[in-house]
Amino acid sequence: MRGNERRGRASLSGLIPWVAAWAVLTTLGSWTQFTLWHGADHLDGPLASEIGRAIASLIVVPTQAFSVAMMIVFGTRLDGSALAITLSVGLGWACVLGTIWFANWIRARMGRAFARRGRASLDGAPDRASSLTPMMASRRAFLLDGPLAIGGAAGAMVGAHSVVVEPFDLRIERYKIPVRNLPAGLCGLRLVQISDTHLGPHVPPEFVERVVRESIQLRPDVYLLTGDYVHRGTACNQRAAELFAPLVATGRPVIGVLGNHDWFGDGRDMSARLVRVGVRMIDNGRVFIDARTRALREDVPPEGVCVAGLGDFGHDVMDVDAALAGVPQEMVRIVLQHQPDAVETAAFVKGPRMDVVFAGHTHGGQIRLPLIGAPVTLSRYGQKYATGLAQGPRCPVVVSRGIGMSFLPVRIGVRPEIVEVTLVGA
């Protein structure tokens, strides 16, 4: 009886560190996640920097994965209030620590079974057993602990790299696209596309500021913004708009459309704030670039190109005819549409001619695996419109990997990018 009591006390004392770790991680994770989703510090405090946000993401990723899974299964979000966040984070860390504890328990059981088999094989040879026992222990450690330690270290390194390094490893992707009937004065026209900044819980202002600085250094003729300026809600709308003001200050045209995440809050408000800082918003509208001056015009120039914008394919009205109404038939048409799948719709395929489409939305899948590609692309057409320069039914489609992240603050094999496109005559 006393032996059972001692084993019970030992089991209870063994659980205390796990419970303490759960309490600490739940408290820290709940505070961090609440600050990211509902506080103001993620825009102006220590979490507004890239390094601060990377550390915060490391803390919340394990439980955010649990929250996303619950959202998919039950169709509801678990981050709407402090109580919901605390419950979500607590359950998430319970699952994570429970899995680690169970793996450790299995390892201990396998180790004891390995030891029993070894002792049984040496019964009747006590001298040999005493000499081989250290060797058996070493072999057990090699067979059990070695692979676990290597696998755990490799997993931790990949996980940390996907949260701390890759989300901020900004790249410049360049394409040269031949276009028929391009006016001679616009041959070599350079367009820089910025997409999916997702200012909010996953992306700090400091990173968007760096994206804008590097875009300015490219000195393009025109800046194109293809939506999802904020992650969700309206709290970040004003700051998101202000971050693009330096583009306008260059004196070059800055043209944009909204994305689905902008409409998750208030798309009209987001658009109005961008307009106030000088961005020309063209959802279901168009502007023109004069071939002589490369300046923006509201009316049709004697020679130039049309830049048309379409309402978001999923959360707004997409009116192709309104966007291209009155555009001369022979004029080159550049089209902005947040979601690339729109180019496969009848409105595109049977509608007015288009010469090149700029889109985003997919984030390149955020996770791209060797040989497999991106398991999730947010596109009905799989890898076709995941990222890069694709050929749509009517014309080339430039799909940006974007700047920010959606479900989780993670990128694996899919660096954020600024896209630079040079138009040349065909």
N, C-alpha and C positions, 0 to 999 in steps of 0.2 A: 504493500500500500504506500509506504513511504517512497519507494522507487517511482511509483506513478505520480505522486505529488511533486517529486523533484523534476521529473520529466515535464510535467505540466508547467511548473514555474519556469523551467528553462525555455520551453516553447513560448511562454508569455513574454519573458524578457527578450527573447530573440525577435519578437514582433515590435517591440517598443521603438527601435531605430527606424523601422519601416514606417510606422505610424507618425513618428516625428518628422521624417523626411516628407511624408505626404502632407502634413500640416504646413510645413514651411513652403513647399513648392506650390501648394494650393493658394496660400496667402500671397506669395510673390506673383504667381501667375495671374490671379484674379485682379490684383492691383494693376499689373502691367496691361492686361487685356482691357480692363475698364478704361484706363488712361488712353490707350490707343483708339478705342472705339467711341468714347464719350467725353473724354477730357480735352483740354486745350493745350496741354504740354506737348502733345505730339506735333504741334505746329510751331511753337516758339520756345519750348523748354529743351532739356537735354535730349529728349527723344526726337527732336527736329533734325539732328545730325545723322549722317550715314552710319557712323559707328554706334551711336546710341540706338538707332533703329535696328541695326543688325543684332545687337545684344538683346534687345527686347524681343525680336523675332525668335531668337534661340530659345527664349523662355517660354514663348506662347505656342510655338509650332507643334509640340507633342499634343497639347490639348486642343488646339485649333483643328488638327486633323480629326480628332474625335468629334468636335462640333460640326465639321463639314459632313462627316459620315452620318451623324444624326439628322442633319438638315436634309440629306439625300433620302434617308430612310423614312423619316416622319414628315418631311416637307415643311419644317418650321425652323426658324433661327433660334440659337441659344445664346445670343449676345444682346438681347434687347434691354436688359436691366442689370443692376448690380447683383441681384439675387440669382438671375438666370446665368450670368457669367460665373458666379461662384460655384453654383451647382455643376455647370458644364466643366469648369476647370477641375473641380474636385473629383468628378467621375472620370474625367480624362486621365488625371494623374493616378487614380486608383487602378485604372486599366493598365497604364504604363508600368507602374511599380509592381502590380500584381503579376504581370507577364515576366518581369525580371526576377521576382521572387520565385515564380513557378519554374523558370529555367534553372535557377540556382538549386532548387529542390530536386529537379530531375538530375542535374549534374551530381549532386551529393548522393542520390540513390544509385546512380550508375557507378560512382566511385566505390561505394560500399559493396555493390555486387561484384565489381571487378576484384576488390580485395578478397572477398569470400572465395571466389573461384581460384584465386592465386593460392590462398591458404589451403584450400582443399587439395589442390594438386601437389602440395608439399607435405601433406600429412604423413607421418612416419619417418620424416627426415628432418628432425629439429635443427641439426647443425647447418644443413643446406638452407633451411627456411630462414634462419637468422642472418645468413650471408646474402640471401637474395631479396629480403624484404625491402631494403633501401632501393634496390634496382627496380623492384616492382612498383614502388611508389613513384619513382622517377618516370617509369614508363606510363603509369596511369596519368600523371600530370601532363606528359607529352601528348597522349592520345585524347585526353578530355579537355584539360585547361588550355593547351596551346591553341587549338582551332577556335575555341570560344574567345580567347583573348585577341587573336588576330582578327577574327570576324567582327568582334565588338569594336576594336580600334578602327578597322577599315570603315565600318558603318558610321562611326562617330565622325571620322574625317570627311566622308562624303556628305553627311548631313550638315556639318558645320560649313563646309565649302559651299554647299547649295544655298545656305542662308546668309552667310557673311560675305562671301566673295562674288559669286556669280551674279546675284541680283544687282550689283553695282559695277560690274565689269563692262562698261559701256563700249560699244563698237560702232564703227561707221560702215554701213553697207552701201556700195556704189553700183549703180546700174546705168547702162547707156541704152536708150530705147529709140529705135528709128520710127519716125512718124511721117506718113504721107501728107503732102500739101503743107508742110511746116514752112511758114514764111522765112525767107532768107535772114531777116533781121532777128529771128528767134532761134536760129540754128545754134545749138550749144546752150540753150536756155537751161539753167540749173535750178532744180526744185529740191528743197529739203523738207522731208516729211517727219513730223513728230507725232507719235500716236500713243494712246493709252497711258498717260502719265499716272492716272489713278492716285492722285494726291489723297492721303488719308492714312489708315492704320498700317498699310504695308509699305508705303513710299513716303519718305520725309521731304520737306521743302528743299533741303540742301541738295538732294540728288536732282530734283527738277531744275534747280538753279544751275547746276553743272551741265545738265543737258542743254539748257538754253545758251549758256556761254559757249559750249563747243559748237552748237549750231550756228551761232553768230560768227565764230572763227572760220566757218566754211564759206562765208560770204556768198551765199546763193542769190539768185535773182528773185525768188519767191519762197515764202515759207508756207507749208501746207500742214494744217492741224486736223487730224482725223478722229477726234472724239475721245470719250472717257477721260475727261480732265480730272474728275474726282471719283473716289471709289463708291461712295454711297451717301445719300442725304444731301443737305445743303450747307452744313457747317463750314466746309472747305471751299465753297464756291468763290468767295471773294479773293481768298489767298491764291487759289488756282489761277484766277484771271490775272492777278497782279504779277504772277511769275512769268507771264508771257509778254509783259509790257516792254522788256528790253528788246524783244524781237521787233516790236513796232517802232521803237526808238531808232532802229537802223535806217528807217526810211524806206525799207523794202516792203512789198505787199505781204500781209499775213492773213491767210484765208483759212476758214475753219468750218467744220460741221460738228454736230453733236453725236455722242455714242449712247449705247443703251444704259450704261451706268450713270450718265448725266440725267437720264430720264428716271432713274430709280429715285432721285430726289426731286428736283424741279428743273426740267430742261430749259424752260423759258427764262428762269432766273439765271441759270448758268450762261445762256446765250447773251442775255442783256449785260451781264457783268463783263463778258469778253468784249462785247461791242464797245463798252465804255472805256476800255483800255486801248481800243484802236484795232481790234481784230475784226475783219470783215466776215461775218457769219453768213453762209449761203445755203442753209438747209432748204431744199426745194427752190433754189434760186441760182443765179449765176452772175459772174463778173467777167471782165475781159482784160487781157494784157496786150497793150499796144506794142506792135512790132518795132516801131521806131524808138520809143522811149523805155520800153519794158516796164511801164508804169500801169497802175490799175485804172480801169475805166468802167463806169457803169453802163455806158452806151456802147454800141458796136463800133469798133474802130475801122478805119479803112483797110487795115491789115493787122492781124493779130490772132490770138487764140482765145477760146472760151474756157473758163474754169467754172464748172457746174457742181453744185452740191445737192445731195439727196438726204431726206430725212432718214433716220435710223431704220433699218430693215425690220427690226423686231419690236421697237417700242415707240415708233412715230409713223406718220404717214409718209410713204415714199412715192413722190410724184415726179416721174421722169419727164413727162410732157411739160409740166410747169417749169421744171428746171432748165429745159432746153428750148422753151418757146422763143421764137424770134431769132434764133441763132442761124446765121447763114449756112446753107447746106454744105458748102465747101470748107467751112471754117473748122480747124482742129478743135476737138472737144476733150478736155481733161476733166475727169469726174471724180469727186470725193464721195465715198460711201463707207461708213464705219465697218459694216459687215460684208466680207467678201462673198458670202453665199448669195447675196442679192444679184450678182452678175448672171446667175443661172436661172433667174425668174423670167417669166414671159415678158414682163415690163422692160427688161434689158434686152432679151433676145429678139423681140419683135418691135422694140421701140426705136427711137432715133439713133443714128450712128454715134459711136463713141470711139475714141482713139487710145485712151489709156485710163485705167481706173486705179485710184489709190485707196487702200483699205487697211484695217488693223484688226482689232477684236480678238484674234486667236492667241496672241502672245507667243506664237510659235509652239503652243502647247505647254510651255513653261518647263516641261520635262521631256527630254528627247533621249531615247535609248539607242545604243548601237544596233544596227540591223533592223530594229523594229520601227524606229521613228518615234513620233509623239503619240503615246497611247490615247491622250485626250486632246482634241484640237479645237473644240467648240465650233466645228464646221461639219455639216452633213456630208461633205465630200472628202473627209479623212485628210490625208496628207496633201492633197492637191492645193488647198488654200491655207495650209498650216503656216507657211512663211516663204518669203522670197518672191521671185518674179514668175508668175504662172500665166498660162495662156487660157483665157476665158473663152466662152462661145463666140464673142464678138471682137475682143481686143485683149492686149496684155493687162494683167492685174498685178499691181505691186502690193504685197501683203507684208506689213511691218510686224516684226516681233514685239514692238512696243517698248515702253519704258518700265511700266509698273507690273504688278501682279494682281491676280484676282483671288481665288479661293484660299491659297496659302502663300506666305512670303517666301517662296522657294523657286529657284531656277536650276535646272540640271541640263547642261549641254545646250542651253538656249539663252545666250547673253542678251541683255537689252540693247536696242539699237536706234541710231539715227539713220534715216535713209536719205541718200543723195541720188537724184536721178537727173541725167543729162539727156535732153531731147535733141535728136539729130534728124536730118532729112532722110527719107527712105528712097 
